[in-house]
């Protein structure tokens, strides 16, 4: 377990239990108490939890972790999902991509497709995104045209949200939208923790000819606060093989195509 994975595990345990002591964390994560104390001090400095004499107590922000602490979670699965999503893209398409770790892997996989870069030259693909990290990373790719929405950036996801973000999306037409989500189930649909992000993602989906939800198995069968898209309005769900089979069958029964990678 690397440091990012350990920090993420600590935050999740603190959020789940409300409070936890150093010895318990050291035992569960199989590291020294000195390492745990350093990690807790670091997270407290970042205001992700509140340090106590013998451990830590939950801080509200621990339930909505910044993107940099989520990147290590199921990284291999997210990369496979990203590649499977990128394989759906062909030259000349206009693609919408929102924020989050899985959506970022989709963007990276599209940007590094050698066939697009070698065969079609400049602006083979247009990507419309409200994620500033994706825009920054892909701007240097000469075969990718980047269109960024306006809005106010959220540090947890790097997504632009708010009224300013709607103007660009209302004036574009997308061939396909790739939506990273916090949760997706066959009854409630795709959802996220933040209502502002949900509104922008809803609009992105409405502007797209095809809506593809990309979600690792930890998100499948779960629900979050704000709905992005009803389950029946999702065209394709790409997830990893760890997703619950019963939940995936429910998606297929309502007409959603499911790809497992």
C-alpha positions as CSV (number, residue, x, y, z in Angstrom):
1,X,0.0,0.0,0.0
2,X,1.5,3.3,-1.1
3,X,1.1,6.6,0.8
4,X,-1.9,7.8,-1.2
5,X,-3.7,4.5,-0.7
6,X,-2.9,4.7,3.0
7,X,-4.1,8.3,3.4
8,X,-7.3,7.4,1.5
9,X,-7.8,4.3,3.8
10,X,-7.4,6.4,6.9
11,X,-9.9,9.0,5.7
12,X,-12.4,6.3,4.9
13,X,-12.0,4.6,8.3
14,X,-12.3,7.9,10.2
15,X,-15.4,8.8,8.2
16,X,-17.0,5.4,8.7
17,X,-16.4,5.2,12.4
18,X,-16.5,8.9,13.5
19,X,-13.3,8.5,15.5
20,X,-10.4,6.1,15.6
21,X,-7.2,5.8,17.6
22,X,-3.6,5.5,16.3
23,X,-3.1,1.9,17.5
24,X,-6.2,0.6,15.7
25,X,-5.2,2.3,12.4
26,X,-1.7,0.9,12.7
27,X,-3.0,-2.6,13.2
28,X,-5.5,-2.5,10.4
29,X,-3.2,-0.9,7.9
30,X,-0.1,-2.9,9.1
31,X,2.2,0.1,9.5
32,X,3.9,1.6,12.5
33,X,2.2,3.9,14.9
34,X,4.8,6.6,14.0
35,X,3.7,6.4,10.4
36,X,0.1,6.7,11.3
37,X,0.8,9.8,13.5
38,X,2.6,11.5,10.6
39,X,-0.3,10.7,8.3
40,X,-2.8,12.0,10.8
41,X,-0.8,15.2,11.3
42,X,-0.6,15.7,7.5
43,X,-4.4,15.1,7.0
44,X,-5.2,17.4,9.9
45,X,-3.1,20.2,8.4
46,X,-5.1,19.8,5.2
47,X,-8.3,20.0,7.3
48,X,-9.5,16.6,6.2
49,X,-10.0,15.4,9.8
50,X,-9.5,16.7,13.4
51,X,-6.5,15.4,15.3
52,X,-7.0,14.2,18.9
53,X,-4.4,13.2,21.5
54,X,-4.7,9.5,20.7
55,X,-6.0,9.5,17.1
56,X,-8.5,11.5,15.0
57,X,-12.2,12.3,14.6
58,X,-14.1,12.8,11.4
59,X,-14.3,16.1,9.7
60,X,-17.2,16.8,7.3
61,X,-14.8,17.0,4.3
62,X,-13.8,13.4,4.7
63,X,-17.0,12.4,3.0
64,X,-16.0,14.2,-0.2
65,X,-12.4,13.5,-0.7
66,X,-10.3,15.6,-3.1
67,X,-9.5,14.0,-6.4
68,X,-5.8,13.5,-5.6
69,X,-6.7,11.2,-2.7
70,X,-9.1,9.1,-4.9
71,X,-6.6,8.4,-7.7
72,X,-5.1,5.3,-6.0
73,X,-8.5,3.6,-5.5
74,X,-9.0,0.7,-8.0
75,X,-6.5,2.4,-10.3
76,X,-6.0,-0.6,-12.5
77,X,-9.8,-1.1,-13.0
78,X,-10.2,2.5,-13.8
79,X,-7.5,2.3,-16.5
80,X,-9.2,-0.7,-18.1
81,X,-12.6,1.2,-18.0
82,X,-10.9,4.2,-19.6
83,X,-9.4,2.1,-22.4
84,X,-12.8,0.4,-23.1
85,X,-14.5,3.8,-23.3
86,X,-11.8,5.3,-25.5
87,X,-12.2,2.4,-28.0
88,X,-15.8,3.7,-28.7
89,X,-14.4,7.0,-30.0
90,X,-13.7,7.6,-33.7
91,X,-12.1,10.5,-35.5
92,X,-14.3,13.6,-36.0
93,X,-16.4,13.0,-32.9
94,X,-17.3,15.7,-30.4
95,X,-17.1,14.1,-26.9
96,X,-18.2,15.4,-23.5
97,X,-16.3,14.3,-20.4
98,X,-17.0,15.4,-16.9
99,X,-14.7,15.2,-13.9
100,X,-13.5,12.5,-11.5
101,X,-10.8,9.8,-11.6
102,X,-12.5,7.4,-13.9
103,X,-13.5,10.1,-16.4
104,X,-9.9,11.3,-16.3
105,X,-8.7,7.9,-17.3
106,X,-11.1,8.0,-20.3
107,X,-9.7,11.3,-21.4
108,X,-6.1,10.0,-21.1
109,X,-6.9,6.9,-23.0
110,X,-8.5,8.9,-25.8
111,X,-5.6,11.3,-25.9
112,X,-3.0,8.6,-26.2
113,X,-4.6,6.6,-29.0
114,X,-1.9,6.4,-31.5
115,X,-4.2,5.7,-34.4
116,X,-6.0,9.0,-33.9
117,X,-2.7,10.9,-33.5
118,X,-1.0,9.3,-36.5
119,X,-3.8,9.1,-39.0
120,X,-5.8,12.3,-38.5
121,X,-3.4,15.1,-37.5
122,X,-4.7,18.2,-35.8
123,X,-8.0,18.2,-34.0
124,X,-9.0,14.6,-34.8
125,X,-11.2,14.8,-31.7
126,X,-13.1,17.6,-29.9
127,X,-13.5,17.2,-26.1
128,X,-15.9,19.4,-24.2
129,X,-15.2,19.2,-20.5
130,X,-15.9,21.0,-17.2
131,X,-12.9,19.4,-15.6
132,X,-9.9,21.7,-15.3
133,X,-7.4,18.9,-14.7
134,X,-8.5,17.2,-18.0
135,X,-8.3,20.4,-19.9
136,X,-4.8,21.1,-18.6
137,X,-3.5,17.6,-19.3
138,X,-5.0,17.4,-22.8
139,X,-4.3,20.9,-24.1
140,X,-0.8,19.8,-25.1
141,X,-2.2,17.1,-27.4
142,X,-2.2,18.6,-30.9
143,X,-4.8,16.1,-32.2
144,X,-7.3,17.0,-29.5
145,X,-9.4,20.2,-29.5
146,X,-10.3,21.2,-26.0
147,X,-13.4,23.2,-25.2
148,X,-13.8,24.2,-21.5
149,X,-17.0,25.3,-19.9
150,X,-17.1,28.3,-17.5
151,X,-18.0,28.1,-13.9
152,X,-16.5,27.9,-10.4
153,X,-13.9,25.2,-9.7
154,X,-14.6,22.7,-6.9
155,X,-11.3,21.5,-5.3
156,X,-12.7,18.0,-4.5
157,X,-13.3,17.1,-8.2
158,X,-11.6,19.9,-10.2
159,X,-15.0,20.3,-11.9
160,X,-16.4,23.7,-12.9
161,X,-20.0,24.2,-11.7
162,X,-22.6,26.9,-11.3
163,X,-24.6,29.1,-13.8
164,X,-21.5,30.1,-15.8
165,X,-20.8,26.5,-16.7
166,X,-24.2,26.1,-18.5
167,X,-23.6,28.6,-21.3
168,X,-21.2,26.6,-23.4
169,X,-23.1,23.3,-22.9
170,X,-26.4,24.9,-24.0
171,X,-24.8,25.8,-27.3
172,X,-23.1,22.6,-28.3
173,X,-24.0,19.2,-29.7
174,X,-22.1,16.1,-28.5
175,X,-21.8,12.8,-30.2
176,X,-21.2,11.0,-26.9
177,X,-20.9,11.9,-23.2
178,X,-18.7,10.0,-20.8
179,X,-19.9,10.5,-17.3
180,X,-17.9,9.6,-14.2
181,X,-20.3,9.2,-11.2
182,X,-20.2,8.7,-7.5
183,X,-22.9,6.0,-7.6
184,X,-25.1,4.2,-10.1
185,X,-27.9,1.7,-9.7
186,X,-30.6,0.3,-11.8
187,X,-33.4,2.0,-9.9
188,X,-32.2,5.5,-9.1
189,X,-29.7,5.9,-11.9
190,X,-26.4,7.7,-12.0
191,X,-25.8,10.2,-9.1
192,X,-23.2,12.3,-7.4
193,X,-22.6,13.9,-4.0
194,X,-22.8,17.5,-5.2
195,X,-26.0,19.0,-6.6
196,X,-24.0,21.7,-8.6
197,X,-22.0,19.0,-10.4
198,X,-25.2,17.0,-11.0
199,X,-26.8,19.9,-12.8
200,X,-23.9,20.4,-15.2
201,X,-23.6,16.6,-15.8
202,X,-27.3,16.5,-16.6
203,X,-26.9,19.2,-19.2
204,X,-23.9,17.4,-20.7
205,X,-26.0,14.2,-21.0
206,X,-28.9,16.0,-22.6
207,X,-26.6,17.5,-25.3
208,X,-25.3,14.0,-26.2
209,X,-26.4,11.5,-28.7
210,X,-25.2,8.7,-26.5
211,X,-24.6,8.6,-22.8
212,X,-22.0,6.3,-21.4
213,X,-21.5,6.0,-17.6
214,X,-18.0,4.9,-16.5
215,X,-17.9,3.5,-13.0
216,X,-15.7,1.1,-11.1
217,X,-17.4,-1.7,-9.2
218,X,-17.4,0.2,-5.9
219,X,-19.9,2.6,-7.4
220,X,-22.3,0.0,-8.9
221,X,-25.5,-0.6,-6.8
222,X,-25.0,2.5,-4.7
223,X,-26.8,5.9,-4.6
224,X,-25.5,9.4,-3.9
225,X,-27.4,12.6,-3.1
226,X,-28.1,14.2,-6.5
227,X,-29.3,12.3,-9.5
228,X,-27.6,13.0,-12.8
229,X,-29.5,10.6,-15.1
230,X,-32.3,8.1,-14.7
231,X,-31.1,4.5,-15.2
232,X,-33.3,4.1,-18.3
233,X,-31.7,7.1,-19.9
234,X,-28.2,5.6,-19.8
235,X,-27.2,4.0,-23.1
236,X,-24.1,2.1,-21.9
237,X,-22.5,1.3,-18.5
238,X,-18.8,0.4,-18.5
239,X,-17.5,-1.2,-15.2
240,X,-15.1,-3.8,-14.0
241,X,-15.7,-7.4,-13.3
242,X,-16.0,-6.9,-9.6
243,X,-19.5,-5.3,-10.0
244,X,-22.4,-7.2,-8.5
245,X,-23.8,-9.5,-11.2
246,X,-27.4,-9.1,-10.0
247,X,-27.2,-5.3,-10.3
248,X,-25.7,-5.6,-13.8
249,X,-28.5,-7.9,-14.8
250,X,-31.1,-5.3,-13.6
251,X,-29.4,-2.8,-15.9
252,X,-29.6,-5.1,-18.9
253,X,-33.3,-5.9,-18.2
254,X,-34.2,-2.2,-18.6
255,X,-32.3,-1.9,-21.8
256,X,-28.9,-0.6,-20.7
257,X,-26.0,-2.2,-22.4
258,X,-23.3,-3.3,-19.9
259,X,-19.6,-3.8,-20.7
260,X,-17.4,-5.5,-18.1
261,X,-13.7,-5.1,-18.3
